[in-house]
């Protein structure tokens, strides 16, 4: 009935002329418009404007480009494992990112149980990559972790943040410091005064310069020859195992959206 009324209205006479749209013509026009909407919507979805990208990352895939990977490793970086390891996994991560938590519980946990880690062949370096546009508490959590590092408890604080990802407000960040028996006066002053802000911003810039477009983003570096590969997203440990071997062999690679290694 509603459809018929629309057609009747379209056939109504107006002063100065008559506008007539037949039913079959109206159906054709509607079909064309619907197809146009589907095509345009599909274009933007493919382009990635929705911010989904790699389903294992928070905001899209990496943009591979040549970098000086060894230069990413700095004396003040928190290192898990042997400082003398030939291979370093540099993790650019965001404490509020759910995919980063998935990596923490998955591939990183598996790494700590692997012979690469226990034998001192590979270490893990953590760097800050807060996605401030979508994670309002990421910057504060990143700065707080470096305030904890200043007191020698980065990794303990790191683990606490991922275990309590739903509570990263300033009050909670200070409570975690107290729970870990940090000097709360020093910690609170560091956090309130933004003592770690510049370091977080520097590492964020390093992440984007290295090709990171989403979190987590990893650069696996051979410190002997500077060869490296990148892994984007919360990929399984098997992807990292393959990447580590390629890095040892001096091969370059990245990953596709399915966490498959792609050599180049």
N, C-alpha and C positions, 0 to 999 in steps of 0.2 A: 504494500500500500504506500509506504514511504517513497519507494522508488518511483511509482506511478505519479505521485504528487510532484516529485522533482521534474519529471518529464513534462507534466502538464504545465508547470510553472515556466519551464524553459520555452514552451510553445505559446506563451501568453503574448498578446499584441502590445506593443508600446507605441507611444506617440511618435510619428515620423518613420515608422517602419515595423517590420515583424522579424523577430529572432526565432528561428525554428531549428531545433536540434532533434534529429530523429533518434529513436531508441538505440538502433544499431550503431549510429555514429557516437552517441554518448558512451556506449560500451567500449568502442574502439579507443576513444580518447582516454577513458579511465585506465584501460590496459596499458596504453603508452606511458601514461604518467606513473603508474605503478612500477613498470619496468625501469623507468628512469630513476626512480627512488632507490630501487634495488641495486642498480649499477653504481650510482653515486655512493650509496652506503657501503657497498663492497669495496670501492676505491679507497675510502678513508680507513676501512678496517685493514686493508692490505698495507696501506701506508704506515699504519701503526699509531695513528693519532689517539687511539684509545689508551695508549701507554701499556699495552700488554706485552707485545714482543715475545721473547723467549718465555714459555710458560714456567720456567724454573727461575726466572729473575723477576725483579720488581718493576723494572722500567725498560724493557727492550733488550736488544742484543748489543754486542760490542762492535766497534768500528775499527777493524784491524789496520794498523799502520806501523811502520818501523819505529822502534823506540830504543833508547839506551836502557835496557832492563836492569843492568847492574847498578846504574845510578839511582834506581829507586830504593836501594838498600842503604839505610843510614844508621849511624852509630847509636842514635836514640830510639830505634825501633824496638818494640817488645818482641822477643824471640822465644819461641817454644821449641825446645830441643837443642841439639849441639850447635854452638856458634860456629864451629869449624865444618859444618856440613857443606858438601860440594853443591848441593841443590837446595834452593829455597823456594818454598811456596809463599808468594806474597798475596795475602788476602785483603782485598779492599771491601770493607763491610759496613753495615748499618745495624745498630743494635735494635732498631724498631722494625726492621725488615723481616717479614715472616719467612721468606726464602733463605735469609741468612741464618735464622734459627734452625731451619731445616738442614742447612749445610753443617751447622754446629753439631746437631744431633746425629747426622748421617756421616758424610764423607770425612769431616774433621775428627769425629770420634773414632772412625775406622782407621784413619791415618795414625792416631796415637797408639793404636794396637798393632800397627804394621812393623815389619822388620826395618823398613826405611827409617822409621822414627827411632825405634829402640836401638838400632845399630849406629845411629848418628849420621846416616847418609843424607837425610833430608830434614830440614827444619821448617817451621811455620813462622812467618812474620805477619803481624797484624797491622793494617793501616786503616785509617778512618775514611769512610765514604758515605756521610749522612745525606740522605735524599730529603733535604729540608722542605721541598715543595709539597711532599705528600706525607712526610713523617715529622710532625711538629716537635717530638721529643728526642729526635735522633741527635741533633747538635748538642744538646745538653748532656745526653748520655755519653756521647763521644768525648766531650770535654771532661766529664767526671771520670771516665776510665783513665785518662791521662793524669788527672790529679791523683788517682790511686797508684798509677805507675810511679809517680814522684816519690811515693812511699814504699815502693818495691812490691806492690800487690796488684799489678795489672791483670794477670791471668785469673786470679781469684775474683776480682771485680768483674772482669769480662764474663766469666761463667755465671756469676750472680745476675748480671743484666739479662743474659739470654734465658735464664731460668725464671725471670720475673718480667718478661717483655711487656706485659700488660700494665705495668706500673713503673713508668720512667719519668714521672714528674720530679721536680726538684726536691721535694720533701722525701720522697722515696729514695732518691739517689743519695741523700745524706744519711738516711737510715741504713742503707747497705754499707756505707763506710763505717758506721758505728758497729754493725754486726761483724764486720771483718777486722774490728779492733784497730782501725786506722786512727791517727791523730785527727780527731774530728775538727778541731780548731783550724789546723792547717788545711785540711781537706775542704772545709766549708769556705774558707777564705779564698782558696784556689778556684773553687767553682763560682763563687759569688763575684769575684773580680775578673773572671774570664781569662785566667792565666794561660789556659790551654787553647784558647780560641784560634790564635794565629797558626798553631801547629795543625789543628784540625782542618783549617781552611787550606793550608799548604798541601796536606795529604789528599784532600778532595780534588784539588787542582791536578795533583799527580795522577789520580785515578782517571780523570777525564782525558788528560794528555796521553795516557797509556792506551786509550781506546775504550775505557769502561763507560757503558751507557746504562747500566743497571746493576743491581746488587743481588748476590755477591759476585765479585769479579776477581779472578785469580790470574797472576802472572807467575809461571814456573820458570825459574832462572837457573842456568848453569853458571856458577860464579867463576869457573875456570876460563871459559871461552865466551861468555856473554850471550850464548844462545838461549832462546826462551820460547815459550808457547803460552797461549792464554786459554782459560776456561771460563765460560760465562754461565752463571746460574748454580743452583743447588744440584749439581750433577753427582752421580754415584761415585763411590771410591774407585770403581773399575776404570772410569774415565781418567781419573788422576793417575792411577797406576800406569796406564798406557802413555799418558802425557809425560810422566816422570822418565820413563824409559826412552822416549823420543828426545827429551831434553838431555839425558845422559849421552845419547848418540849424536847430539848436535843438530837435531832436526827442528824446524820451525812448524808451528801448527796453531790452529784455533779450534773452536767447537761450533757446530751448527745448533739449530734450535732444539734438536733432539739429544744433545750432549754427546754427539758423535765427533770423534777427532777428525779434523780436516787438515792435511798437510799442505804447505804452500812453499 
